[in-house]
Amino acid sequence: MSNIGLTRRDTAVQEFMDDPGCDPDRLERTYRQFRTVNRLVSGWRRVYQRWIRPHLDADRPATLLDIGFGGGDISRALSGWAARDGLALRITAIDPDERALRHVRDRPAAGVRFEQASSADLVARGDRYDLVISNHLLHHLDPAALSAVLADSETLARRLTVHNDLSRGRAGYGLYAAATLPFARGSFIHQDGLLSIRRSYRPPELRAAVPPGWQVRPMFPQRLLLIHEGTPR
C-alpha cells in the first residue's frame, strides 16, 4: 500500500458522493450501507454509553442535534438505544444535502425529526439543544467551515458536543480497503471511505486546528472524538 495521502492530510481529494452529479443509484446504495459500516467502525454504542446516556432521564426528555445525518442511521440508533433504556430523547437530525433528506423521507424513525438545514440555519433561528453530535463530518470541512461548525456547536449545545470522526492511519486504511473491496462497484462506500481516511486528522493535527475548550480524545479503532462541555444559558 502506498504511503501517499497518509503522511499528511490529503485535502485536495473530493469524495465521489459529494459531487452533485454522481450516480444516484450508487449514492442510494451508499446511504444504505452506512448503517453496516458505522456499526463496525464508528463506536457509537460506546459513545452513547459513556457520553450521551448520563445526560438522559426517564421523565424529562433531552434534546439532541445530529449535524450532517447522511444516511440517518446514527440518529436512529441513538433513539433506539435510549428507548430500550427507558430514557426520553428527542432528536433533530439535519443535513444541507437534499439527497440525504430524500433518502430518509421514506424511512421515518420514532423520536427523530429529519430536516434539510445547516447548523448556521439553526443558530440563526435561535435553536438550542442539550446535546450536539456529528459523525464523519470534520474531515469534510476546510479551516473556515470547521471554525464555523465548532462555533455553531458551542452556541447550540447546552450540555455537551461530541463530534466523532476518523483518525488517519495505515492500519485502518488497509483494513478498510480489504473489507469494503466487494462493494467497490455497487456504491461509493469503498472509494469514499478511503478518501475520507486520507482527509482525516491525526490527534495532534486536530488539536492544532480547534480553539481552546475543545478536547481531542482518541478512541479504538482509529477514531477521534472532539468534545466540548456546554455552557447553560
N, C-alpha and C positions, 0 to 999 in steps of 0.2 A: 504494500500500500504506500502510495506517495505521501510525503510529509507536507505537500503543498496545501495551503489553506488551513493548516492546523497549528503551525508555529505561531502565526498571528491571525487575528480575526480577519476573515475574508469578507469585507463589507461590500465588495463590488458585485458579488453574485446575487442574483434575484431568484426567489423560489418560483417555480412554474405556476403554482396556483395563485400567485399574486398578480399574474398577467390577466387583465380583464377579458382578453380574448382567448384564454386557454380552453381546451376541450371540456365542455360542460359535463359530459358523461364521466370522464376521468376525475373531474373535480367532485362530482357527486359521490363516486366510489371512495375518493379520498376522505371526504367528510364522514362517510360511514365507517371507515377503517380507523379513524381517530380513536374511537372507543377502545378498540383492541390494543393499539399502540400505547395509549395513555395508561391503560390498566397495567401494562408490562413495565413501563419505564418512568412514569411521571410521579409515582409515590404519593398520590393524593389521599389515599386512605390514611397514611401516616401523618400527612399534613392536617387532615381533618381531626384525627385523634389528638395530636399534640397542640395544634394552634387554634383550631376553629371550635371544636366541641366545648372547651372550657368557657366559651363566651355564650353558649346556648342554654336555654332554660325551657322547662316543660310548659310553663304558663304564660310567659311573656315572649312573644315572637321576636327573634332577632332578624335584622335585615342584612342581606349580603349582596354585593355588586360583583359580577363577573365581567371583567373588561376583555373584549375580544373573544366571544364564546366559541367561534369556529364551528365545530360540529355539535355543540351543545351538550356533550357527554359529561363534562366536568360538573356543570350545574345540576344535571340530572342525578349524577352520583351523590353529590353533596346533599341534595334534597332527600334522596332515598336513605342515606345513612342517618341523617337527622331524624327522619320519620321512624326508622326502626329503633332508634334510641329513645323514642318518645319525646323528642325535643322539637320546639317550634322554630321554624326557619322559613323566611320568605326571601326568595332570590330574584333579583333583576339581572338579566344577562344581556349585554349589549355587544353589538358588532357593527361597524360602519358599512360593512360589505353586504349589499342586498342579496347576494348569492347565498350567504350564510343564513340570512333570515328565511329565504325560500326553502332551504334545506330543513330547518326546524319547524316551519309553519305547520306541516302535517304530522309533526311528532310532539304533541303537547306533553308537558310534564307537570305533575301536581306540585304546586308550590314554586313554580318557576315561570317568570314572565320574560319572554324574549322581545327585544326591541332593537331596531336599527338606529344606532346613535353612537356618538363618541363620548369619551369621558369629559371632554370640554363642553359638550352639549348639556350634560347633567350638572356640571358646575354652574353653567350659565342660568339654568332654571332653579338653582338653589337646593338640589337634592343632597341628602346625607344618608349614610348607611353605617351600620355598626361595623361591618367588615367589608373589605375590598380585596379581591383576588384577581390574578390572571394566570394563564398557562401558556407558555411558549410565545410570549408577547415581546419580551425585552429585546431579543436578538433581531427582531424586525426593525427596530427603531434607530434612526440616526440620532446624533447627540441632542439636537434641538427637540426632537419628538420625545426622546427619553426624559429629558428635563421636564417637558410639559406634562407627560403622563404621571411622573412622580409628584409633581406639584398638584395635579388634579387629585391624585390618590390621597395626599395629605389633607386636602380640602374636603374630600368626600367621606373619608373614614373617621368615625368617632373613636373606635377602639383599636383596630388593627388592620394593616395591609400585608398581604403575602403575595408576592409575585414569584411564581415558580417557573424556572427555565432550565435549559440545558447547560451543561458545563463542558467545554470543548476538550476533547482528549482522544488519543489514538485508540485506546481500548474500546471506548464507547462507539467510536466511528466504525471500527472493524466489526464489532458485534452487530451493530445496527445494519451495516451493509450486507452481512451474510443473512441475517434473519428476515430482512424485507425484500431480498432479491426476487423471490417468487411473485411479488406484486409489482415489479418494475414496469410491466407493460400495461397493466389494467388501471393504474391510478398514479398519482404523484407521490404516494406515501414513501417510496424508496428514494427517489431522486431528491425530493424536497427535504426529507429528513436529513440526508447527508449534507445538503446545502445549509440547513439550519444549524447543524453541528459546526460547520465551518464558520458560520456567522456568530456563533455564541461566544460568551465570555468565559474566561477563567477567573477564579476568585480575586486575584489582585487587580485584574483589569476592571472588574465590575466595581470593586471598592473605590478605585480611582475615578470612576465615571459618575458616581452618585454623590449627592450632597450630604452634609452631616445629618445625623439622626437615623440613617438607614443602616441596617445590619445585613451583611452578606454571610450566609450560613451554607456551607457545602452539605449535600445530602446524597447518600448512596442510592442508585448508581449514577455517578456523574451528573448530579443535579446541583443547582444553586437556588436557594431561597433568598429573596430580598425582602426584608421585613422592616416595617415601621410601626411603632406604637402610636396609636391615635391620641388626639387631644380633644376631650369632650368640650363642647361649647354651649 
